[in-house]
Amino acid sequence: MGGGTEAFPDLGSHCQLSDCRQLDFLPFTCDACLKVFCVEHRSCKSHECPKSDYNSRKVLVCEICSMSIETSRCQGEDDKTILGKHEKSGDCDPKKKKKPTCPVKRCKEILTFSNTSTCKTCRIQVCLKHRFPADHACKRNSSSSQPLVKDLREANNKFLTALVARSGNDCGNKSRAPTSRPTNPSVKAC
């Protein structure tokens, strides 16, 4: 695929995307499919590269020891096989398992039996610092929010019933007779 001009025939290359074919003097070679592309089509996504996962990395986390295992070099093997090899290799030690930490963003507090609080609305275990719903961006479950809405409606109905029953006996009613204020005897100084 020659490119360039008549004076410089070896300068640049044509984009190998069939719809483009633009002459580019600084062409890019795709690492996955090894074809030449212009600046607009150099990414795997833009030229729909069939080998786009060539440089991608995939990591599995062992549930026994919490160790991360890179799987990009294990082509054609499924996750269970890779984890099985890891368990048999001797690197898998349950004593290395990481302790649970507070799920709040940027909180690295390790949860123990003495500093763990379970949120009553979302049932998430958090550290004592984030025990209030406002501190851990509490998302109420739909099952727990329905009784709450029902309770609010009942309380509102009770309030309205009491207000209607009291309508004639309003404490701010001006029609009542004013009460006389007790007079304080004046004290004269000698």
C-alpha positions as CSV (number, residue, x, y, z in Angstrom):
1,M,0.0,0.0,0.0
2,G,2.0,2.9,-1.2
3,G,1.3,6.4,-0.4
4,G,2.9,9.8,-0.6
5,T,3.2,12.0,-3.6
6,E,5.0,11.7,-6.9
7,A,8.1,13.5,-5.5
8,F,8.1,11.4,-2.3
9,P,6.4,8.1,-3.0
10,D,7.4,6.4,0.3
11,L,6.0,9.2,2.5
12,G,2.8,8.3,4.4
13,S,0.1,5.7,3.8
14,H,-3.5,5.4,3.0
15,C,-6.0,4.5,5.8
16,Q,-7.0,0.9,5.4
17,L,-10.6,1.5,6.5
18,S,-12.6,0.8,3.3
19,D,-14.8,3.9,3.7
20,C,-11.9,6.3,4.4
21,R,-8.7,5.6,2.3
22,Q,-7.3,9.0,3.4
23,L,-3.6,9.7,2.7
24,D,-2.0,10.3,6.1
25,F,1.6,11.4,6.4
26,L,1.8,10.3,10.0
27,P,-0.2,6.9,9.9
28,F,-0.9,4.8,13.0
29,T,-0.5,1.0,13.0
30,C,-3.1,-0.9,15.2
31,D,-1.4,-3.1,17.7
32,A,-4.1,-5.7,17.5
33,C,-4.8,-6.1,13.8
34,L,-1.5,-4.6,12.5
35,K,-3.3,-2.5,9.9
36,V,-2.5,1.2,9.1
37,F,-5.1,3.9,9.9
38,C,-5.4,7.7,9.9
39,V,-5.7,9.8,13.0
40,E,-9.6,9.5,13.0
41,H,-9.6,5.7,12.8
42,R,-6.6,4.8,14.9
43,S,-8.5,3.5,18.0
44,C,-9.9,0.0,18.0
45,K,-13.4,1.3,18.5
46,S,-13.3,3.7,15.6
47,H,-12.2,1.1,13.0
48,E,-14.2,-1.8,14.7
49,C,-11.1,-3.9,15.2
50,P,-11.9,-7.6,15.4
51,K,-9.0,-8.2,17.8
52,S,-9.9,-5.2,20.1
53,D,-9.2,-7.3,23.3
54,Y,-5.6,-7.9,22.3
55,N,-4.1,-5.6,25.0
56,S,-7.0,-5.7,27.4
57,R,-6.4,-7.1,30.9
58,K,-8.9,-9.2,32.9
59,V,-8.4,-10.0,36.6
60,L,-10.1,-12.6,38.7
61,V,-10.2,-12.3,42.5
62,C,-9.8,-15.6,44.5
63,E,-12.6,-15.9,47.1
64,I,-10.4,-17.9,49.4
65,C,-7.4,-15.6,49.8
66,S,-8.5,-12.4,48.0
67,M,-5.6,-12.5,45.7
68,S,-6.0,-11.0,42.2
69,I,-5.1,-13.2,39.2
70,E,-4.5,-11.7,35.8
71,T,-6.1,-13.8,33.0
72,S,-4.9,-12.0,29.9
73,R,-2.2,-14.6,29.3
74,C,-4.5,-17.5,29.8
75,Q,-6.2,-17.6,26.4
76,G,-9.0,-20.1,26.0
77,E,-9.3,-21.1,29.7
78,D,-12.4,-20.4,31.6
79,D,-12.5,-18.7,35.1
80,K,-13.0,-21.9,37.1
81,T,-10.0,-23.6,35.5
82,I,-7.8,-20.6,36.3
83,L,-9.0,-20.4,39.9
84,G,-8.4,-24.2,40.2
85,K,-4.8,-23.8,39.1
86,H,-4.3,-21.0,41.5
87,E,-5.6,-23.1,44.4
88,K,-3.4,-26.0,43.5
89,S,-0.3,-23.8,43.0
90,G,0.3,-23.2,46.8
91,D,-0.1,-19.5,46.5
92,C,-3.7,-19.7,47.8
93,D,-3.6,-19.1,51.6
94,P,-6.8,-18.4,53.5
95,K,-4.8,-16.4,56.1
96,K,-4.1,-13.8,53.5
97,K,-7.8,-13.0,53.0
98,K,-8.4,-9.3,53.4
99,K,-10.6,-8.1,56.3
100,P,-13.9,-6.5,55.3
101,T,-13.8,-2.7,55.1
102,C,-16.4,0.0,55.3
103,P,-18.1,0.3,51.9
104,V,-18.3,4.1,52.0
105,K,-16.2,5.8,49.4
106,R,-12.6,6.7,50.6
107,C,-13.2,5.0,54.0
108,K,-10.6,2.3,54.7
109,E,-11.8,1.4,58.2
110,I,-11.6,-2.3,58.8
111,L,-14.9,-3.7,60.2
112,T,-14.6,-5.6,63.4
113,F,-17.2,-6.8,65.9
114,S,-16.8,-3.7,68.0
115,N,-16.9,-1.0,65.4
116,T,-19.5,-2.3,63.0
117,S,-23.0,-0.9,62.7
118,T,-25.8,-2.3,60.5
119,C,-28.0,0.4,58.9
120,K,-31.7,-0.3,59.8
121,T,-33.0,1.0,56.5
122,C,-30.6,-0.4,53.9
123,R,-29.0,-3.3,55.9
124,I,-25.4,-2.4,54.9
125,Q,-22.6,-2.9,57.5
126,V,-20.6,0.3,57.9
127,C,-18.1,1.6,60.5
128,L,-19.3,3.7,63.4
129,K,-18.3,6.9,61.7
130,H,-20.8,6.3,58.9
131,R,-23.6,4.7,61.0
132,F,-26.2,7.4,60.2
133,P,-28.1,7.2,56.9
134,A,-26.9,10.7,55.8
135,D,-23.3,9.6,56.2
136,H,-23.3,6.6,53.9
137,A,-25.7,7.7,51.2
138,C,-28.3,5.3,52.4
139,K,-30.6,3.9,49.7
140,R,-33.8,2.7,51.2
141,N,-35.0,-0.7,49.9
142,S,-38.4,-0.6,48.3
143,S,-39.7,-3.2,50.8
144,S,-38.7,-1.1,53.8
145,S,-39.9,2.3,52.4
146,Q,-43.5,1.1,51.8
147,P,-44.2,0.7,55.6
148,L,-42.6,4.1,56.2
149,V,-45.0,5.7,53.6
150,K,-47.9,3.9,55.2
151,D,-47.0,5.2,58.7
152,L,-46.7,8.7,57.4
153,R,-50.1,8.6,55.8
154,E,-51.7,7.2,59.0
155,A,-50.0,10.0,61.1
156,N,-51.3,12.6,58.7
157,N,-54.8,11.2,58.8
158,K,-54.7,11.2,62.7
159,F,-53.6,14.9,62.6
160,L,-56.3,15.9,60.3
161,T,-59.0,14.1,62.3
162,A,-57.8,15.8,65.5
163,L,-57.8,19.2,63.7
164,V,-61.4,18.7,62.5
165,A,-62.6,17.7,66.0
166,R,-61.0,20.7,67.5
167,S,-62.2,23.3,65.0
168,G,-64.7,24.9,67.4
169,N,-62.2,24.9,70.3
170,D,-59.4,26.6,68.6
171,C,-56.9,28.1,71.0
172,G,-56.5,31.1,68.8
173,N,-60.3,31.8,68.7
174,K,-61.0,35.5,69.4
175,S,-64.6,35.0,70.4
176,R,-63.8,33.9,73.9
177,A,-64.0,36.4,76.8
178,P,-60.7,37.9,77.7
179,T,-59.4,36.9,81.1
180,S,-58.6,39.6,83.5
181,R,-55.0,39.9,84.4
182,P,-54.1,39.9,88.1
183,T,-52.9,43.3,89.2
184,N,-49.7,43.6,91.0
185,P,-49.8,46.0,94.0
186,S,-47.6,48.9,93.4
187,V,-44.9,49.4,95.9
188,K,-43.9,52.9,96.9
189,A,-40.5,53.6,98.2
190,C,-40.3,55.7,101.3
